[in-house]
Amino acid sequence: MAGGAVISTNPLQLDIRSHRKCIFICCVITVASFQYGLDYGLVGGFMAMPGFLKVYGYYDEEKARWAIDPTVQQLISSLMTIGTFLGSLLVGPFSSKFGRKMGLWTASLINMISTAIMIGTTNLGALYFARFILGISVGWFLTFAQVYVNEVAPAHLRGIAFAVYQMQLSTGSIVGAAVDYGTRLMPGKEAYRIPLAVFFFAPTLQTIALFFFPESPRWLMTQGREEDSEKSLRQLRNKNIDEAEFQAEFNEIRIATQEQIEQGRNKHLWIEMWKGTDLRRTLLSIAVICFHCANGSSWLNIYTTYFLSIAGVKEAFAYSTMVSCMGLIGVISSLFFVRYLDRRVIVMLGVGACGCCQLAFAVAWTAAPETEASAKAVIAFMSLFTFAYVAYAPYAWLLGGEYPNNQFRAHTYGIATALNFLGNWLGVFTAPYFINPASLGWSAKYGYIWFGSNVILFVFTYFYLPETRDRTLEEIHEMFEAKLPARKFKTYVCTNTGAMSKAAVTKEMELEREVHVEDTSKVRTEGE
């Protein structure tokens, strides 16, 4: 399951060096995920900052410290998630008409507006509104970036590209936690306004970079813009690429996309994605993307600093930064195995480890609640959870984007992302009821619930997720159309897709022979 060569018709050179230009473009596009990680790193720290709590919280006379009302805490954290939910639902219709690049540009603009409001206001209602529209922009950043990377990266390097995507997210979390740590003791509003200013970095960088990057060739093909699609693909590939390789890849995209468009012609995409073989693809995409919220990662990510504070852990900000660093180490580690391990194996190992960590710190807190020993156990297993989660998480996103066909990808991915954020919102919104001492006060015992959900994810992966490692999107389409069971995806030989590639190579060779014959005839004529 973990090893062995994948039977693929991918016509490109299966290395990294030959595709460094495309990898660079994907790295810049995935700066979008930096913004999401940054929010997780920053906002969780605000809940324990006196400078922030003096504006939006209250002073607890009994405990002699600044605190925040659970409802305000919930809304600040969850309104962004609601925004991502609604924003993601709009990705399909917007993308169908305006493309992937325009979606990223719009996300950048909305992001800058929301950040300016958060920095400038001290009104709770304005803060709620800014958090909501920030969520819309973050949802668009994440979804459009992932759809773009799925459609432009060579098949054998999509895993590497999504690892970079997760590295950006983890880096954002670390930067957010580190900036919070540096400003946490400031008594005034600058304690949270300085960290918020970092939000301007990613949108500015991406806005400029997109002027120099091409649109997705697969999206252009769905619009009937074949010449633009070919031009875009050439911009994504190195200039010295073998012409036969290029034509083989382009021919796969052209023929397969035209077939997909023909099948859905004069039909509503929102309806067709729930019919026939596409129903299975839609449900699988939604399921695997929703693994992220079902892991229980949302409550740990957003409330890490707060949770450690109420657990009596000293230097909670420093430990929060350490936990974020474990995520970065996890995703860097995944770079060494993503090209050699099957997607299914990575996902099963990831959810299995996450479940064990949730169970471990719940048991530790049950055995010795509110003690130094249990606090250390919580920190240790929270770090291991973050390592395991971030090591596998990008490949769940990757699978969710690989399963839909070219015409439905943005619609399917948008719905799947929206439902994932809805699940995240549910986790973030309900977590205070479980962990806040003013409510149930379960603290780390909340992990029992998430252990059960991870067991379900493990079983689902084993029986239902198809293997797609190193397959082109066109090969994946052919296998779904063949109605293969999940276990047969890895060994299936895609004859139709292979024929498309060979047809392009054969045509290229024939053209070369014709040119050679013409040149030979000219030489003979001139000689005579």
N, C-alpha and C positions, 0 to 999 in steps of 0.2 A: 504493500500500500504506500509505503513511504518512498521507495526507490524505484528504479527502472525507468527506461526511456519512454516518453510520451509519444504516441504515434500521431504526429502533427504534419499538416501540409504547409506550415509556415515557410514561405519562400525566402525570408530574409536571413542574413548571417546571424547566428545565434550567439552573439557576444555583446559586450557593453560598449566597447570602444567605437564600433561602427555606428552607434546610435547616440553618441554623447550629446549631439545638438538637441535631439528630441528630449532626452533626459533633463537637459538644462531647462528647456521650456517647461517641462512638467514640474521641475523644482520651483520655478518662479510662480507658476499657477497655484501650486499647493500652499503658497504663503497664505491663502485664504483660510486654511485650517489653523494657522498660527493665531488668527483672530479668535477662533473658538476656544482654543486652549488658554489664550490670554484672559478671556472672560472668566473661565473656571478658576484660574489662578488668582485673579484680582478680587472678584466679588466675594468669594468665600472668606478672604482675609478682611474685607471691610466690616464683616459682622463682629470682629473682635478688635476694631480700631476705635479708641476713644474719640479721635477727631471726626470719624463718621457717625458714631453713636450719639455724639452731642447734637448733631443736626437731625438725625432721623430716629434716634432711640430715646431712652429715658434713664434717669439715675435710680438705681435700686438701693433705697435707703437701708434695707435690711442686710443686704450683702455688701454694701458700700462699694459698688462698682457700677459702671455703665452697662446697660443691657438693651435688648431690642425686643419689641413685641413679636410673638411668633407669627401673627398674621402679616405684619410688615415684612418680616424675614421671608415668609413664603412668597409674597407678591413680588418682592425685588428679585428673588431667584427664579420664580416660575413664570413671570410675565415674559421674560426673554424666550423661554421655551415655548410658550404659547405663540409668540411671534414667529419662531422658526417653524412651528407646525403649519400655521396659515401661509407663511411665505413659501414653504416647500410645495404646498398644494398648487401654487401658481406657476411653479417651474415648468411643468409640461406645456401648458398653453402659451406661456411667454416664449419658451425656447423654440417651440414649433414655428413661431412667426419671426422671432428676432435673433435666434441663435444663442450659442454658449457665451461668446465674448460680450455681447450686449448685456447678458444677465450678470456677468461679473462686474461690468462697469456700473450698472445700476446699483448693485450691492455695495460697491465702494462709496457711491454718493450718499445712500441712505445711512451707511455706517458713520460717515463724517458728520452728518446732521445730528444723529442720535448722540454721538460723543460730545458735540458742542453743547447740546442741551444738558447732559449730565454734569458737565463741568460748570456750566453757568448757573444752574438752578439750585435752590435750597428748598423748593416746594416738593412735597411728597407726590402730589398728583403728576407734576411734570416729570419727576423721576420715573414714575410708573410708565408714563407714555414713552419716554426715551428708551426704557428697557424693552418695551414691546416692539418698537420699530427697529431697535438694535437686533432683536431676535429675527425679524424679517430679513435683515441684511446678512446676518450670520447663516441663516438657513440657505439663502441664495449662494453665499460664498461656498459653503460646504458642498451643496448639491451640484451647482454648475461646475465647480472645480473637479469633482470626482467624475462627472459625466464626461467632461473634456478629456481628462487623463485616460479614462477607459477607452475613448475613441481614437486617441492619437498615439498612444504608446505601443511599440511593437509587442506582440503577444507574449514573448518570453521575458519581457521586462516590465510587464504591468505590475507584477508583484513588487519589484524594486521601486517603481514609481509610487505605489501605495505605501510602501515602507517610508519613503521620503515624506509623503503626506502626513503620516502619523508622527514622524520626527518633528515636523513643523508644529503639530498640535502639542506635542510634549514640550517642545522648546517654548511655546507660548505660555504653557502652564508654569514652567520654571521661571521664565522672565516675570510673569505676573506675581508669583509667590515671592521672588527675590525683591522686586520693586516694593511690594507691600511690606516686606521685612525691613527695608531701608527707611520707609516713611511711617512705620507703625506707631512710633513714639511722638510724632509731631502732634502738638495739641490742637492745631487749627484745621481748617478745611483742606489745606494743602496736603494733609495726610492721605486723602483719597483723590484729590484733583490731579496731583502729579502722576500717580499710576494711571488714571484715566487718559491722560495726554498720550500715553503709549499707544492707545487705540488708533491714533492717526497714522501710524507707521505702515501697516500692511495695506490699507486702501490706497495710500499715496503711491507706494511702490508698484502695486498691481495696475493702477490706473495708467501709469506711464508705460509699463512693460507691455501691456496689451496692444498698444499702437504698433508694436513690432512683431507680434505673434499672429500666425494665421488662424482662421476659423477652423473648426473641426471638419475634416474632409468628409466624414460620414454624414454629418448634418447637412452639408452642402449638397451631397448626393441625394438626400431625401427631398431636397428642394428642387431637384432636377437641374442643378447647376454643375454639370459634369466637368466642364473645363475649369471652373473655379475649384472644384474638388481635387482635380489632378494637380493644379498649381499649389494648392494648400498642402497636399501630401508631399510634393517636392520640397517645399519649404521646411517640412518637418524632418525629412530625411537628409543625410549628408550629401554634399554635392558629388562626391565620388562613388555613390552607390551604383552597383551594376544595373544597367538599364533593364535587363531581363528580370532581375529581382523586383525592381520597382514596378514594372508592367504586370508582373504576376500578382503582387499585392494589390495594385490598383484594380486589376481585373476582378479579383475576388470581391472587393468592396463594391464595385460597379454592378456586377451581375447579381450578387446576393441582395444588395439594397433595392435594386429594381424589382426583383422578385417579391421582396417584402412589401414594397409600395403597391405593387399590382394586386397583391392579396387584400390590402386594406383600402384600395381606391374607392372613393365615394362612400366611405364608411366612417363613423365616428370613433376616433381612437379611444376615447374614454370607455366606450362600450366594447370594442373589439379586443381590448387587452384582457378582457374577462371571458373570452371565448376560445374554444378549441385548444390547441397546444399552448397558446399564449396564456391561458388561465393558469396552467401549471407554472409557467415561467414567472408570472406576476406574483403568485402566492409564494414561490420559493424566494424571490427577491425581497418581498416584504418580510418574510420570516427571518432570513439570515441577517438583514439589516437591523431588525428589531432585537437581535441577540444583544446588542449594545445596552439597551435599556433593561433587558431581562437579566443581565449579569449582576445588577445591583451597583453598577459603577457610578450612577448619577449621584446617589446620596453620599458616597465616599468622596467623589471629586469636588462637589460643590461645598460640602460641609467639613472638609478635612480639618482645617484650622479650628473651626468652632467646636467640632467634635472632640478634638484633642484637648481643647481648653476646658470643656466641662468634664472631661475624664480626669482632670487634675494633672495633665502632662505639662511639665515645665518647658519653656521655650517651644510652645506650640507652633509658632511661625517657622522656626528653624526646622522642626521635624516635618512640617508641611512641605517645605522646599525639598527636603530629603526624599519624601515620598514621590514628589513630582520627578525628581532626578532618576528614581528607580524606573519610572515609565520610559524615560529617554534611553536608559540602558537596555530596557526590554526591547524596544523597537530597533535599536542598533544591533542587538543580538540577532534579531529576526532576519537581518540582511544576509547573514551567513548561512541560513537554511531555507529561505523562501524559494530559491531556484531549484532546490533539491528535494524538498518535502512536498507531498501532495497538500492541496488546500484543506481537504477533509481532516487530515492528520493534525495540521496546525490548529484548526478550529476545535477539534475534540480535546487536544492537549490543553488549549487555552481555557475553555469553559470548565474542564475538569479541575484545573488548578485554581481557577477563580472560586469555584464552589467549595473546594477544600479550605481555602483561606477564609471565606465567609464563616464556615462552620468553626474553624479553629479559634478565631478571636471571639466568637459568640460563646463557645464553651469556656474559654479562659475567663471571660467576664462573669459568666454564671458561677464558676468555681470560686472566684475571688474578686467580687465586685469592688470597684473604686479603690484598688490597692496598687502599689507601685509595680508589683509583679504583673498584674493583669494589664496595666497601662503599657508596660514594655511589650507584652505579648500582642496587644492591639497594634502598636507601632510596627512590630516585626511583620505580622501577617498582613497589615494594610500595605506595607511596602512590597511584600511578595505578591499580593493581589494586583497591585498596580503594575508590577513587572510582567506578570502573566497576561493581564488584560491588554496592555498596550502592545505586547509581543504578538498577539493574535488578532486584535481588533481591526487593523487595516485590511486584513484579508477577508473579513466578513463584509466590509464595505465593497471590496473588490468583487467578490462573488455576486453581491447584489446588483452590481452594474454589468456583470458579464452575462447574466441570465436573460435579460430582455433583448428583443431584436432592435435593430437600428432605429426603426420608426417609432417604437414604443418606449425606448430607453428613458427619455426625459420624463415622460408621464409616469412610468412605473417607478423610477427612482425617486421622483418627487413624492408620490404617495407613500412609498416605503420610508423615506426620510421623515415625512410628516408624522407617520404613525410611530416611528422611533422616538421622535421628539415629544409626541404625546405621552408615550410611556415614560420618557425622562421627566416630563412635567409631573406626571403622577408620582414618580419616585421622589422628586424634589419637594413637591407640595405636601406629601404625606409624611416625609421623613421627620420634620420637627415634632409631629404628634408622637412619634415613637422615641426619639432621642432627647428631646427637650425635657429637662427636669420638671418644668411647669406642666407637662402633659403626662404621658405614660412613663417616661424616664427609663426606657429599655436600654438606652445606650448601645453598647456593642452587641447585645443580645438580638438586635434587629437582624443580624447576619443569618439567623436560623431561617428566616423567610427566603432569603436569597440563595441559600444553599439548595433548597428544593427547586427553585427555578433553574439553577445551573444543571441540575440532574436531568431535567426535562430537555434542556438544550443539547446535552451530550447525546441522549438517546435519539433525538430528532436528527442530529448531524449524521449519526451512524447509519440510519435507515433511509434518509430522504435526500441528502445533499449530493448532487452530481459533482464529479471531479472535472475541473476545467484547466488545470495547470498547463501552460504553454500553448493553449489552443487559441486560434484566431477567433474573433467574434463571429465570423462567417461559419467556421467549423462548429461552434457552439449552437448556432442557429440550425445547422443541418442535423445535428444530433437530437435536438428537441423535436424537430419536424419528423424525425424517424421514430419518435415516441420510445426512446430507449429507457430502460429502468436505470436508476442512479448508479448501480454497480457496474454497468457496461460502458459508461462514458469514457473511462480511461483507456480502454483497449480498442475502441471503435475506430475503424479506418474511414475517414470522410472522403468517399470517392467523388462526390459531386464537387466539393470545394477543391479537391486536388485537380479535377479536370479543368476548373476555371484557371488555376495557376498555370497548368501545362499548356492550355490554349494560348495564354498570353506569351509564354516562353516560345512556343512553336511559331507564333506569328512574328515575334521578334527575330527568330532565326531565319524565317523565310524572307523577311525584309532585308536582312543582312546579306543573304545569298543573292537576292535580286540586285542589290547595290553592287555586290562583288561582280556579278555577271555583266552589269552595265559598264562598270569600270574596265573590265577585261576587254569587252567589245570595243570600247573607245580607244584603248591602247592598241588593239589590233588594227583598227581603222586608221589611226594616225600613223601606224607603222607602214601600212600599205601606201 
